[in-house]
């Protein structure tokens, strides 16, 4: 037995009006779902890429801050070390 949707057939004329193409409504629904799914995946990947780029930028900023703090610590420690050593 076939479902009602798969029994329905639509005829679409080509732009040249010379030939016709027949496709079932089920095929059209499947194609539309696939297009929607691909569009959602593309949007999801774009969002993930933006989040990843922001994460990378934050890591770079933290590394730069860490480098500055290490330099400040070294500058602060050098006078202390020189007074301890003879």
N, C-alpha and C positions, 0 to 999 in steps of 0.2 A: 504494500500500500504506500502511496505517496502522500506527502503532506500537501496541504492546500497551497502553501507558498511555492513548493517545487513544481506544482502543476500549473501555476500561473506563468505565462510566457509573455514577454514584451518584445515588440518588434521596433527596432530603432533604425531609421533611415540614415544612410550615410550622407555627408554633405553634398556629394555629387548627385544624389538621388538615383544612382544607377543600380545600387545593390542594397540589400537589407541584411541586418545582422540580428540574429535571434539569441536572446539570453534569458535564462530563468531569473525570477525575482530572487531566489536563493543565492544565485551567483552574484547578483548585484549587491545583496546584503553582505555577503562574505567579503567582496571587494571593498565596500564602504567601511566595514569593521576593520579590515586590514589597513586601509588608509588612515583611519582614526587612530589605530594602534601605533602605526609608524609615526604619525604626527605627535602622539603623546610621548613615545620613546625619544623622539628628537627633542622635544621640549624638556623632558626629564634630563637628558644628557646635557643640554645647554645649561640647565640649572645646576647640575652637578659640576660641570666645568667651571661655572662662575664661583661656586662654593670652594672648589679646589684652588682656583686662582687666588681667592681671598685668603685661604689657608696658607698658601705658599708665601704670599706677601707678608702675612703675620709672622711666619717663621723667619723670613729675612729680616724683618724689623727687630724681632727678638734676638736674633744672632748679632745684629749690629749693636743693639743695646748691651748685650752680654760682652761684646768686644770692648765697648767704652768702659763698662764697669771693671773689667779686668785691668785695663790700662790705668784707671783711677786707683784701683787697689794696689797696683804695682808702684805707682808714683808715691802713694801713701806709705807703703812698706819699705821702700828703699832707704829713707832717712832712718827708720827704726832699725833696720838691719845694719846700717853703717855705724850706728852708735853701739850696737851690741858687739860687733867684731872689732878686735884691736887693730 
